[in-house]
Amino acid sequence: MFELSKHILQKVSFDKMLFRKELTKAVSWVKNDEKLLLKVWCLSTFGHQYRDVIREVFRTVTKI
């Protein structure tokens, strides 16, 4: 699920609302040990564009 989530997020990164929706789904789908990896990947890949969205989603969906 981790690799699929990364692929989907790359595809929808053109739209902030769609990115938020797919990131929320991805966080709920990936295994617990992959959530931190997903957060780090998202921040390094999309942090310049969606840092606020990424932090908000991880704050509300998980306790990382």
Stockholm file with secondary structure:
# STOCKHOLM 1.0

chainA/1-64         MFELSKHILQKVSFDKMLFRKELTKAVSWVKNDEKLLLKVWCLSTFGHQYRDVIREVFRTVTKI
#=GR chainA/1-64 SS CHHHHHHHHHHTTTCHHHHHHHHHHHHHHSCHHHHHHHHHHHHHHHHHHHHHHHHHHHHHHCCC
#=GC SS_cons        CHHHHHHHHHHTTTCHHHHHHHHHHHHHHSCHHHHHHHHHHHHHHHHHHHHHHHHHHHHHHCCC
//
